[in-house]
Every structure is written in structure tokens, then in C-alpha cells.
Amino acid sequence: MKKKILSAHNEAIYHLINFRISQFTLSQKLLKMDYLSFMICSVVGTHILYKNLLKNKNVDWDEHWKIIRTESEKTIKNKKKLSIFAISETLKIPKESVRRKLLKLVDRKLLNHSTKYGVVPGINMADTIKPFAKKEIIQLSGFLKALKKHKALDQVIEIKEKDLE
């Protein structure tokens, strides 16, 4: 059994690395930003998605982008704010690095930041990120289909740490 698990593991890692490379190159090409800035935007996006899911699990693709575009500050300005420190802790990078990158993202109006409300999407966030997100979800689908095609998906889902020792 271990031989099959290792085969599935290798298949998964191969497709995962290709997915990451594609994500990296797309972030530079479509978003015109370095990978760390992309990851900061991703943390903000995750924060928004989580809040949307808590409120309504049935928010679809278009509704999500509408919330970001038209109601982001109103929607996000309640309860827990996302701070520079929280982003720093999430990404395990220095707070000052986040602050410097954030200033550039604020200049591009991709993000906004205030001490009262924390880091929230800027007016350009949805229009900039949506085309990237569309390509990324298609690539994620391709990644999962490749695992399924090579009969590795179920094996990878069932892998336990002890199987890889």
C-alpha cells in the first residue's frame, strides 16, 4: 500500500507545484504585483470570505464580488477588524514588511487601511482581482481533475502522516 500512496503523493506534488507556478506567474501578469503583495491581498480576501460565509453561506460568485465592490467597508467594519499585525502573524513575515507592501496596495486603491477599521478592500480590489480569481478557480479545477484522472485524488485525501514516514 505504501508504494501506491507514494505514487499518489508524487502525482499530487507534481500538479500542486505546477498550480503554484501558474498562480505565481498569473499574479505578476494579471495583477501586476509581487507574490507577497498578492498574499497580503489573499489574507484580506480570506477575511472577507469568512465574514460572508458566517452571514450567508449561499453567497454566490457574483454576489461576493458585489459585496466587495459596493459594500466592503460597511460589511467589514463590524466586530473584528483585520490589522497589519494579524496579516503579519498569518503570513509569518515582519509587520514592517506588511506595512510597506500595504502602502503600495493602498496607493493602487486595492486596499484601504485605518486604525479604526483595519485593512479592508479598496475601490479597485474587485475589478482587479476578479479576472485573476476566475482564472485561478479554473486552474484549481484543472489541478483536482488531474489528480482524479490519475487516480490520486482519493488516495491523497486519505493520506495520513504515518503513511509518509
Contacts in CASP RR format, 6 or more apart in sequence:
PFRMAT RR
TARGET T0000
AUTHOR 0000-0000-0000
METHOD contacts of the structure
MODEL  1
MKKKILSAHNEAIYHLINFRISQFTLSQKLLKMDYLSFMICSVVGTHILY
KNLLKNKNVDWDEHWKIIRTESEKTIKNKKKLSIFAISETLKIPKESVRR
KLLKLVDRKLLNHSTKYGVVPGINMADTIKPFAKKEIIQLSGFLKALKKH
KALDQVIEIKEKDLE
2 163 0 8 1.000
4 155 0 8 1.000
5 155 0 8 1.000
5 159 0 8 1.000
5 163 0 8 1.000
5 164 0 8 1.000
6 164 0 8 1.000
7 152 0 8 1.000
8 151 0 8 1.000
8 152 0 8 1.000
8 155 0 8 1.000
8 156 0 8 1.000
8 159 0 8 1.000
9 156 0 8 1.000
9 159 0 8 1.000
9 164 0 8 1.000
11 146 0 8 1.000
11 147 0 8 1.000
11 150 0 8 1.000
11 152 0 8 1.000
11 156 0 8 1.000
12 147 0 8 1.000
12 152 0 8 1.000
12 156 0 8 1.000
15 143 0 8 1.000
15 146 0 8 1.000
15 147 0 8 1.000
16 143 0 8 1.000
18 143 0 8 1.000
19 139 0 8 1.000
19 140 0 8 1.000
19 143 0 8 1.000
22 139 0 8 1.000
23 136 0 8 1.000
23 139 0 8 1.000
24 35 0 8 1.000
26 132 0 8 1.000
26 135 0 8 1.000
26 136 0 8 1.000
26 139 0 8 1.000
27 33 0 8 1.000
27 34 0 8 1.000
27 35 0 8 1.000
27 38 0 8 1.000
27 132 0 8 1.000
28 34 0 8 1.000
28 35 0 8 1.000
30 131 0 8 1.000
30 132 0 8 1.000
30 135 0 8 1.000
31 38 0 8 1.000
31 41 0 8 1.000
31 128 0 8 1.000
31 129 0 8 1.000
31 132 0 8 1.000
33 41 0 8 1.000
33 105 0 8 1.000
34 101 0 8 1.000
36 91 0 8 1.000
36 93 0 8 1.000
36 97 0 8 1.000
36 101 0 8 1.000
37 101 0 8 1.000
37 104 0 8 1.000
37 105 0 8 1.000
39 91 0 8 1.000
40 87 0 8 1.000
40 91 0 8 1.000
40 98 0 8 1.000
40 101 0 8 1.000
40 102 0 8 1.000
40 105 0 8 1.000
40 111 0 8 1.000
41 105 0 8 1.000
41 110 0 8 1.000
41 111 0 8 1.000
41 125 0 8 1.000
41 129 0 8 1.000
43 82 0 8 1.000
43 86 0 8 1.000
43 87 0 8 1.000
43 90 0 8 1.000
43 91 0 8 1.000
44 82 0 8 1.000
44 87 0 8 1.000
44 111 0 8 1.000
44 119 0 8 1.000
44 120 0 8 1.000
44 121 0 8 1.000
44 125 0 8 1.000
45 121 0 8 1.000
47 76 0 8 1.000
47 82 0 8 1.000
48 64 0 8 1.000
48 67 0 8 1.000
48 68 0 8 1.000
48 72 0 8 1.000
48 75 0 8 1.000
48 76 0 8 1.000
48 121 0 8 1.000
49 64 0 8 1.000
51 75 0 8 1.000
51 76 0 8 1.000
52 59 0 8 1.000
52 64 0 8 1.000
52 67 0 8 1.000
52 75 0 8 1.000
53 59 0 8 1.000
59 67 0 8 1.000
65 126 0 8 1.000
65 130 0 8 1.000
67 75 0 8 1.000
68 121 0 8 1.000
68 125 0 8 1.000
68 126 0 8 1.000
69 123 0 8 1.000
69 125 0 8 1.000
69 126 0 8 1.000
69 127 0 8 1.000
72 120 0 8 1.000
72 121 0 8 1.000
72 122 0 8 1.000
72 125 0 8 1.000
73 112 0 8 1.000
73 117 0 8 1.000
73 120 0 8 1.000
73 121 0 8 1.000
76 82 0 8 1.000
76 117 0 8 1.000
76 120 0 8 1.000
76 121 0 8 1.000
77 117 0 8 1.000
77 120 0 8 1.000
81 116 0 8 1.000
81 117 0 8 1.000
81 118 0 8 1.000
81 119 0 8 1.000
82 118 0 8 1.000
82 119 0 8 1.000
82 120 0 8 1.000
83 118 0 8 1.000
83 119 0 8 1.000
84 95 0 8 1.000
84 98 0 8 1.000
84 99 0 8 1.000
84 102 0 8 1.000
84 113 0 8 1.000
84 118 0 8 1.000
84 119 0 8 1.000
85 95 0 8 1.000
87 98 0 8 1.000
87 102 0 8 1.000
87 119 0 8 1.000
88 94 0 8 1.000
88 95 0 8 1.000
88 97 0 8 1.000
88 98 0 8 1.000
91 98 0 8 1.000
102 111 0 8 1.000
102 113 0 8 1.000
102 119 0 8 1.000
105 111 0 8 1.000
106 112 0 8 1.000
106 113 0 8 1.000
106 122 0 8 1.000
108 124 0 8 1.000
108 128 0 8 1.000
109 122 0 8 1.000
109 123 0 8 1.000
109 124 0 8 1.000
109 125 0 8 1.000
110 121 0 8 1.000
110 122 0 8 1.000
110 124 0 8 1.000
110 125 0 8 1.000
110 128 0 8 1.000
110 129 0 8 1.000
111 119 0 8 1.000
111 120 0 8 1.000
111 121 0 8 1.000
111 122 0 8 1.000
111 125 0 8 1.000
112 119 0 8 1.000
112 120 0 8 1.000
112 121 0 8 1.000
112 122 0 8 1.000
113 119 0 8 1.000
113 120 0 8 1.000
144 153 0 8 1.000
147 153 0 8 1.000
147 156 0 8 1.000
END
